[in-house]
Amino acid sequence: MFVGHYSVSLAARRSTVDLPLWVWFIAVQWLDLGFTTFVLFGVEKVRIVPGFTESNPLDLYYMPYTHGLVGATVASAIFALLVAAVFPAARSAGGVGLLWLASFSHWLLDLVVHTPDLPIVAGPTKVGLGLWNHVGISLALELLLLALAAWFYARGADRTQRMRLWILMGVMLVLQVYSTFGPTPASAPQFAITALTAYGLLIAGAYWVERHTPPGA
């Protein structure tokens, strides 16, 4: 899953934990930010296999630290504590808990779409329901989750934020279509760099959505 993860961030922004949208954007992709960084350093691994699933060519055969059930639980807790150390609004049991849940939601949503490549710890037992093997269903699910969450977020936004949000949603749609139907990455490092660039662009976009615009600007 790619843009569907951001549905959680848009919903979480309307919670009582008052953190900027860009923080929630990092939260829901924290595990993939770690994974793609680890791929660049050879810590976790992916093979590019054209046709591996209908939705993408990624054979995600070794990622115990970021996408194992135990690893994702610990990584999400680390993220929640880091944010709480920086943002007073998150310094409560509820704040830390919601940040952990937003980060861990990545694993839960991945469970739906991944082939059985999500380890429990680091052994041979892996899980995944395999919706990526049905591109029409998986793509529709991603976009539906994103659209519903964007509508929910927009209800509490001002006019400028709503305009910027829908521009960002358009960018996300393009990125998702490119990710699904675009050219196959030439290598694992190229995939990782492309993914990190996209995550950074979307974090910047989330910051832009809520950036204050002086009256008359």
Secondary structure, 3 states (H helix, E strand, C coil): CCHHHHHHHHHHCCCCCCCCHHHHHHHHHHHHHHHHHHHHCCCCEEEECCCCCCCCCEEEEECHHHHCHHHHHHHHHHHHHHHHHHCHHHCCHHHHHHHHHHHHHHHHHHHHHCCCCEECCCCCCEECCCHHHCHHHHHHHHHHHHHHHHHHHHCCCCHHHHHHHHHHHHHHHHHHHHHHHCCCCCCHHHHHHHHHHHHHHHHHHHHHHHCCCCCCC
